[in-house]
Amino acid sequence: MQKYLTLADGKQWIGTAFGDRTRVGAGQIVFNTGMTGYQETITDPSYLNQLIAFTYPLIGNYGIDPHVNQATTIGAQAIIVHELADFSDHYQSRQTLANFLAVHHVPGIMGIDTRDLTIHIRQHGTQAAILSNHPLTDFAATLASLPNKPLLNQPAVHPAFHTTGPHIVILDFGEKTAITTELQKRGCQVTVVPGNTTFKAIAALHSDGILLSNGPGNPENYQAVLPLIRQLAMHYPLAGICLGHQLIALAYGARTYQLKFGHHGMNHPVTNLQTGRVMMTAQNHDFAVAADSLAGTGLQVTATELNDGSVEGLQLVGQSVMSVQFHPEAHPGPVEAGQFFDQFIASLQKEAVANA
Ligand SMILES: NC(=O)CC[C@H](N)C(=O)O
């Protein structure tokens, strides 16, 4: 069965259907440059209502391992690959990628020139796209007629794996499971609450620190939570990852802007401005904090992306507020980005000693 991928600017690719073969997908198209990690990417809630094109030419070869899902549902609208592995080979694989997508009602297209698609997005910028079963006659009308998927929050209490370390509340805007797991591994008890929980309800949990999660969409659409963030920062050590980082910036008066084609992949070099060292990071964002909007906010840049110089880390001077744009919980190999969790936990312990 043929499938048609059409971009808002009219460019079209024709390929073969896989996954949920008849379903149509529509949203913003992004490309991901990871050579591995397709399952973590596909289940990452920050991709809500996006079409994900993989630049790595063979996808699906190690199948699907239920343990690495980042959420219980798939928010992405469609998956685009050059070649889909027709069988998977891994001792923990329980399912093929095609089957996994079919079960979650996500359509896929394979057999298209993903290099051509990526070059096109890099040159013309990120835009809306539709994956359909027939050539489109009216892109705008079709886009308007297709439904968006809702975000599914996953509130839960997660015990520490060992020892009784600090208790951290995660404000969930679309949290990846790996964030909870990285905290649990470090001895933390984690409570995940929806991003719109009130200050009073959060205070009743008696946590040692708050972490603002990653999440989908434009950070400017989250204005309602900004007063809560300022209030939380007055009472708790606060950390933010990706969307959480952008929300901290907005809460203190900085601006965010949309990148031309986003950072989606696992090979993004980031310079730690405190040590001068460069680390390889996993990233998944279309927006970034505007460096020229930070003057007078009290926020300082702690890290930058080596390729385009964009802001990758922030801290609030004199207060225990720290954030990163990249994903410290994800790594294709190098694990140094995980230091962010160590620093956050150390800041909770410092605060506890100061208040003793
Ligand atoms: N992974 C994230 O949290 C992404 C943040 C935001 N939605 C962006 O695209 O920039």
The ligand as a MOL file (V3000), in Angstrom:
LIG
                    3D

  0  0  0     0  0            999 V3000
M  V30 BEGIN CTAB
M  V30 COUNTS 10 9 0 0 0
M  V30 BEGIN ATOM
M  V30 1 N 12.0260 17.6150 25.0110 0
M  V30 2 C 11.4510 18.7370 25.3840 0
M  V30 3 O 11.1490 18.9630 26.5590 0
M  V30 4 C 11.1100 19.7040 24.2920 0
M  V30 5 C 10.7520 21.0890 24.7650 0
M  V30 6 C 9.9680 21.8890 23.7330 0
M  V30 7 N 8.7230 21.2410 23.4320 0
M  V30 8 C 10.7950 22.0810 22.4850 0
M  V30 9 O 10.5130 21.4640 21.4790 0
M  V30 10 O 11.7470 22.8260 22.4700 0
M  V30 END ATOM
M  V30 BEGIN BOND
M  V30 1 1 1 2
M  V30 2 2 2 3
M  V30 3 1 2 4
M  V30 4 1 4 5
M  V30 5 1 5 6
M  V30 6 1 6 7
M  V30 7 1 6 8
M  V30 8 2 8 9
M  V30 9 1 8 10
M  V30 END BOND
M  V30 END CTAB
M  END
